[in-house]
């Protein structure tokens, strides 16, 4: 059968506008047959005439339909390029694919003729409204707008919203660069005079950031830059750029902070200023922004925008406020009807939870000393004009399930209000189902927490902090890479990490850093926490995760120097001695491989442990048993990465470092043949087993002790952020899947299903979630403990990669007491689908293996090798053989 090619993408996007990579990477999907080799053509026109062909790869032997970089002559700015691909399977070439295209953006700094513009008064807290009128001739054939801002912005042309719902630009290390967006604006422009408007709010640039809601971390001046390139039928080009001829003023949105909310005056017309002959209130000349070395780079991933909407149910609280319950904890805002006398004020407040007596509750999120205690947190204030309006937040998002309305005279009905879900648009790749609805709900809770937090950077929560904590995404990265196509999104996070990384290799605890190195005052938390293992190890572990799940070594190449810098820092750190080293035995030269200096977060948020008590313990002990384990693990991974990239000297060096750190760990922290490790907590044994730190002869004793600790804890887990994702796999991999199932299905706290039983629709930050009085504790939308969904896919449904990108994958379900489980996975090679069902003592597995891949099936102890095709494998507990029927492939 002849293979067919479809779903062409460039840098993970379909027909993207505004790329600025000098070597974009091509990918496609192959149906029907495997790919043995491929050929790519890139052309200046869609006909692929010989003179127009810019680059032809020629036939290349490679089974991967992804990760192939452009290698032709340098690309030109603001140019559309067409490309196509064909593949060969067993000597049978496919037809050329349907042509696709990509467009370059402004590749050189000199391509920008527009200027950054701002307000004359840098201290003004108001949202800025920029305006300009421009003339265009007839005969426009193409028009592109290249726009960005210091702050979130909206672009308007002739009264039409070009940006739509998107929150742009994304959070970046703004001292280094800001992302610009490219828009096709041909349909918005007209011959003659055109009205251009840009509204800029605080956004992540000047808005309040982090746990303590500090503003102006990158500067105090909001600003915008816009360059519109208009191509004419005559072959000419008109360039329109922001400059001091533009005006700036005020508008309906008086102020807008992404965390605290908006102040809006409905008495000001929303659209008058956007049309010819008008302008913003208090219009004045814009001025140029003082020079700054930050660069502008093209956005690399899909935008943060509205992805869905939810209906709500309206009720009244005991105090008389109107309350809306949307039934699902989300990130976004509301769209609702407001009414009231002119000059009166309506207040819309948002929260994830209610108090025990049924009122909206935001107090549960506050830290001592945080300005979030101000009443403005997670709310909008709307000055009414005497008419009925459908109000919708423009420049703020928040985590919520509930909202309350005060000051509006309209009695809301269910049809008057809906929740707007805001997230990054990503392809959903992983699906899960099973015979236990509680586990299905748990899986959905993980997805919703990811959806809520994958906004302009992967955040810890959409409420209190909204920070890109490194430890959280190190933990959740594998789960995220099963649930969605995160390669570009998390690759962008790693790019930001490399920029924010300190010269000594240490890494800020949140990315982008909320304490840029340009700040005049030092940030005490960052200075302390940038050494923390498990958090900083994201520089090594996340690139490796992306490579394992998506198969493209490009991320390893891009991040190698960053990963190496982190492990090299750990090498230097190991040579330093703690103030009071208490190892219990002398290690000689191996003491250079013990990490017992600097700050570490440790396991973090074990059940029943407060953040304050953990901080105190971490400061006192440094958690060397945790730090040294991560040192050995990251050195081992880095050695493997070096091997993939062909860096032989580094491979040998870091393999040696990993071996010595492993030996030092065993000498310092392992006793009684593996039966006692570290502080004798569950996580000590989980790390040792999951990271392969123990001699094989000691894994049985370590597993037995882990089981003892679980059983003595009434079958409950006792792990925190770092080890919870590793706990159930470690038990299964060491012969105790029975205990893993008991922990997974435990109905009382601390457990996952206790959250489900309590009605959770997302994953909580802590295992408790509520205090003894029934009042909420901490964030109720943190994805870290949702990493259990990796176990649901890879052990319960049983599908996990054996080679990068699922070129070879294992199907080995751990059945437990379920009657069935299923997963689907959109791998880089095609869709993998696995469903097993049990009836009596017989288990039947239905499996789809995509072209170009192979599956190793282990079912009831019976192993089979299966090639591409549809397969049914049937086994019985009483038999030692399997019946296999296949539509294709090798049995």
Buried (B, 14 or more C-beta within 10 A) or exposed (E): EEBBBEEBBBBBBEEBBBBBBEEBBBBBBBBEBBBBBBBBBBBBEEEBEEEBBBBBBEBEEBBBBBBBBBEBEEBEBBEBBBBBBBBBBEEEBBEEBEBBBBBBBBBEEEBBEBBBBBBEEBEBBBBBBBBBBBEBEEEBEBBBBBBBBBBBBBBBBBBBBBBEBBBBBBBBBBBBBBBBBBBBBBEBBEEEEBBBBBBBBBBBBBBBBBBBBBBEBBBEBBBBBBBBBBBBEEEEEBEBBBBEEBBBBBBBBBBBBBBBBBBBBBEBEEBBBBBEEBBBBEBBEBBEBEEBEBEBBBBBBBBBBBBEBBEBEBEEBEEEBBBBEBBBBBBBBBBBBBBBEEEBBBBBBBBBBBBEEEBBBBEBBBBEEBBBBEEBBBBBBBBBBEEBBEBBBBBBBBBBBBBBBBBBEBEBEEEBBBBBBBBBBBEEBBBBBBBBEBBBBBBBBBBBBBBBBBBBBBBBBBBBBBBBBBBBBBBBBBBBBBBBBBBBBBBBBBBBBBBBBBEEBBBBBBBBBBBBBEBEEEBEBBBBBBBBBBBBBBBBBBBBBBBBBBBBBBBBBBBBEBBBBBBBBBBEBBEEEBEEBEBEEEBEEBBBBBBBBBBBBBBBBBBEBEBEEBBEBBEEBBBBBBBBBBBBBBBBBBBBBBBBBEBEEBBEBBBEBBBBBBBBBBBBBBBEEBBBBBBEBBBBBBBBBBBBBBEEEBBBBBBBBBBBBBEEBEBBBBBBBBBBBBBBBBBBBBEBBEBBBBBBBBEEBBBBBBBBBEEBBBBBBBBBBBEEEEBBBBBBBBBBBBBBBBBBBBBBBBBBBEEBBBBBBBBBBBBBEBEBBBBBBBBBBBBBBBBBBBEEEBBBBBBBBBBBBBBBBEBBEBEBEBBBBBBEBBBBEEEEEBEBEBEBBEB
